[in-house]
């Protein structure tokens, strides 16, 4: 297992089986693009199979605010501490930022509680027709 903050060596072929349960998941090329366009990224790689097995991203102004839109670990690698390590590494990357926000489902609030995060209210818009990240489908 290796962790990296760089997408330089990552190809779309290394991004398989993510976005479990999404009705219209992004394809691997779109997934790579979202990783490359993020302000910060931490990737977990299984070098034995040359695959990304977990990732976390952040979007930030680099001064006061950051938002963590994605944390995902492949199902076969869950409950091994990988998600915890990804969050810890990302929070370290963002430790100079005043506010770090994320939205999550109620069932994962206890996971984020462990990092000292506090529950808050939020508002959002979901344009499900664009969920795959492809605008001309």
C-alpha beads as a LAMMPS data file, in Angstrom:
LAMMPS data file: protein, C-alpha beads

137 atoms
136 bonds

1 atom types
1 bond types

-500.0 500.0 xlo xhi
-500.0 500.0 ylo yhi
-500.0 500.0 zlo zhi

Masses

1 110.0

Atoms # bond

1 1 1 0.000 0.000 0.000
2 1 1 1.305 3.413 -0.949
3 1 1 -0.232 6.855 -0.496
4 1 1 0.450 9.727 -2.847
5 1 1 -0.677 13.326 -3.398
6 1 1 0.083 13.225 -7.099
7 1 1 -1.974 12.112 -10.064
8 1 1 1.047 12.237 -12.398
9 1 1 1.415 8.448 -12.577
10 1 1 -2.319 7.677 -12.496
11 1 1 -4.144 6.506 -15.607
12 1 1 -7.841 5.899 -16.181
13 1 1 -7.099 2.146 -16.251
14 1 1 -6.091 2.387 -12.576
15 1 1 -9.533 3.738 -11.593
16 1 1 -11.948 0.810 -11.692
17 1 1 -15.044 -0.032 -9.671
18 1 1 -15.509 3.290 -7.844
19 1 1 -18.798 5.160 -7.279
20 1 1 -20.598 2.031 -6.089
21 1 1 -24.365 2.416 -6.096
22 1 1 -24.410 5.524 -8.270
23 1 1 -27.121 5.272 -10.937
24 1 1 -24.923 7.157 -13.445
25 1 1 -21.331 6.891 -12.220
26 1 1 -18.519 8.838 -13.864
27 1 1 -16.432 6.776 -16.235
28 1 1 -12.738 6.254 -15.499
29 1 1 -11.630 9.134 -17.745
30 1 1 -13.991 11.552 -15.974
31 1 1 -12.834 10.197 -12.611
32 1 1 -9.215 10.918 -13.565
33 1 1 -10.159 14.418 -14.656
34 1 1 -11.901 15.174 -11.333
35 1 1 -8.816 13.974 -9.455
36 1 1 -6.505 16.100 -11.602
37 1 1 -8.686 19.201 -11.255
38 1 1 -9.007 19.011 -7.467
39 1 1 -7.045 21.445 -5.309
40 1 1 -5.769 18.559 -3.183
41 1 1 -5.879 14.814 -3.606
42 1 1 -4.670 11.825 -1.626
43 1 1 -4.664 8.446 -3.318
44 1 1 -4.196 4.968 -1.874
45 1 1 -2.557 2.581 -4.315
46 1 1 -2.260 -1.175 -4.165
47 1 1 1.048 -1.582 -5.966
48 1 1 0.608 -5.362 -6.190
49 1 1 -2.228 -4.878 -8.693
50 1 1 -1.303 -1.341 -9.880
51 1 1 -4.706 0.076 -8.921
52 1 1 -6.025 3.055 -7.013
53 1 1 -8.031 1.531 -4.192
54 1 1 -9.059 4.709 -2.371
55 1 1 -9.087 8.463 -2.806
56 1 1 -10.063 11.725 -1.157
57 1 1 -10.291 15.131 -2.820
58 1 1 -10.555 18.731 -1.678
59 1 1 -11.465 21.944 -3.432
60 1 1 -10.070 25.058 -1.792
61 1 1 -9.367 28.751 -2.175
62 1 1 -6.068 28.039 -0.412
63 1 1 -6.716 30.740 2.179
64 1 1 -9.804 30.254 4.350
65 1 1 -12.016 27.522 3.004
66 1 1 -11.928 23.982 1.681
67 1 1 -14.586 21.466 0.787
68 1 1 -14.065 17.698 0.714
69 1 1 -16.412 16.327 -1.948
70 1 1 -15.136 12.756 -2.228
71 1 1 -13.828 9.989 -0.021
72 1 1 -14.104 6.499 -1.386
73 1 1 -12.437 3.158 -0.782
74 1 1 -13.120 0.153 -2.976
75 1 1 -15.431 -2.366 -1.283
76 1 1 -12.787 -5.125 -1.172
77 1 1 -10.463 -2.804 0.801
78 1 1 -12.951 -1.389 3.333
79 1 1 -12.509 -1.784 7.089
80 1 1 -8.716 -1.822 6.803
81 1 1 -8.109 1.757 7.980
82 1 1 -7.582 3.148 4.486
83 1 1 -10.423 5.683 4.687
84 1 1 -9.151 6.842 8.075
85 1 1 -5.644 7.280 6.692
86 1 1 -6.934 9.194 3.665
87 1 1 -8.913 11.606 5.871
88 1 1 -5.995 12.124 8.265
89 1 1 -3.634 12.873 5.392
90 1 1 -6.103 15.286 3.786
91 1 1 -6.749 17.121 7.057
92 1 1 -2.984 17.483 7.463
93 1 1 -2.792 18.936 3.929
94 1 1 -5.492 21.432 4.931
95 1 1 -4.358 22.190 8.490
96 1 1 -3.708 25.864 7.628
97 1 1 -7.285 26.363 6.383
98 1 1 -9.895 28.021 8.647
99 1 1 -12.950 26.021 7.567
100 1 1 -13.061 22.539 6.114
101 1 1 -16.528 21.401 5.147
102 1 1 -18.039 18.230 3.780
103 1 1 -21.491 16.783 3.332
104 1 1 -22.235 13.192 4.255
105 1 1 -25.083 10.826 4.914
106 1 1 -26.226 10.336 8.512
107 1 1 -24.814 6.811 8.685
108 1 1 -21.217 8.065 8.278
109 1 1 -21.430 10.979 10.727
110 1 1 -19.866 8.805 13.493
111 1 1 -16.870 8.156 11.209
112 1 1 -16.212 11.885 10.776
113 1 1 -16.868 12.569 14.477
114 1 1 -13.627 10.695 15.176
115 1 1 -11.675 13.437 13.411
116 1 1 -13.138 16.190 15.580
117 1 1 -15.583 17.315 12.911
118 1 1 -18.895 18.724 14.060
119 1 1 -22.291 18.111 12.542
120 1 1 -23.946 21.113 10.909
121 1 1 -26.816 21.906 8.615
122 1 1 -26.299 22.304 4.919
123 1 1 -28.145 23.001 1.729
124 1 1 -27.409 21.512 -1.649
125 1 1 -28.546 21.056 -5.202
126 1 1 -28.168 17.760 -7.036
127 1 1 -28.473 17.764 -10.826
128 1 1 -28.718 14.006 -11.234
129 1 1 -28.840 14.239 -15.014
130 1 1 -25.155 15.321 -14.834
131 1 1 -24.091 12.698 -12.265
132 1 1 -21.823 10.885 -14.717
133 1 1 -19.919 14.103 -15.438
134 1 1 -20.737 13.787 -19.125
135 1 1 -22.866 16.613 -20.470
136 1 1 -23.736 15.260 -23.882
137 1 1 -25.163 11.833 -23.055

Bonds

1 1 1 2
2 1 2 3
3 1 3 4
4 1 4 5
5 1 5 6
6 1 6 7
7 1 7 8
8 1 8 9
9 1 9 10
10 1 10 11
11 1 11 12
12 1 12 13
13 1 13 14
14 1 14 15
15 1 15 16
16 1 16 17
17 1 17 18
18 1 18 19
19 1 19 20
20 1 20 21
21 1 21 22
22 1 22 23
23 1 23 24
24 1 24 25
25 1 25 26
26 1 26 27
27 1 27 28
28 1 28 29
29 1 29 30
30 1 30 31
31 1 31 32
32 1 32 33
33 1 33 34
34 1 34 35
35 1 35 36
36 1 36 37
37 1 37 38
38 1 38 39
39 1 39 40
40 1 40 41
41 1 41 42
42 1 42 43
43 1 43 44
44 1 44 45
45 1 45 46
46 1 46 47
47 1 47 48
48 1 48 49
49 1 49 50
50 1 50 51
51 1 51 52
52 1 52 53
53 1 53 54
54 1 54 55
55 1 55 56
56 1 56 57
57 1 57 58
58 1 58 59
59 1 59 60
60 1 60 61
61 1 61 62
62 1 62 63
63 1 63 64
64 1 64 65
65 1 65 66
66 1 66 67
67 1 67 68
68 1 68 69
69 1 69 70
70 1 70 71
71 1 71 72
72 1 72 73
73 1 73 74
74 1 74 75
75 1 75 76
76 1 76 77
77 1 77 78
78 1 78 79
79 1 79 80
80 1 80 81
81 1 81 82
82 1 82 83
83 1 83 84
84 1 84 85
85 1 85 86
86 1 86 87
87 1 87 88
88 1 88 89
89 1 89 90
90 1 90 91
91 1 91 92
92 1 92 93
93 1 93 94
94 1 94 95
95 1 95 96
96 1 96 97
97 1 97 98
98 1 98 99
99 1 99 100
100 1 100 101
101 1 101 102
102 1 102 103
103 1 103 104
104 1 104 105
105 1 105 106
106 1 106 107
107 1 107 108
108 1 108 109
109 1 109 110
110 1 110 111
111 1 111 112
112 1 112 113
113 1 113 114
114 1 114 115
115 1 115 116
116 1 116 117
117 1 117 118
118 1 118 119
119 1 119 120
120 1 120 121
121 1 121 122
122 1 122 123
123 1 123 124
124 1 124 125
125 1 125 126
126 1 126 127
127 1 127 128
128 1 128 129
129 1 129 130
130 1 130 131
131 1 131 132
132 1 132 133
133 1 133 134
134 1 134 135
135 1 135 136
136 1 136 137
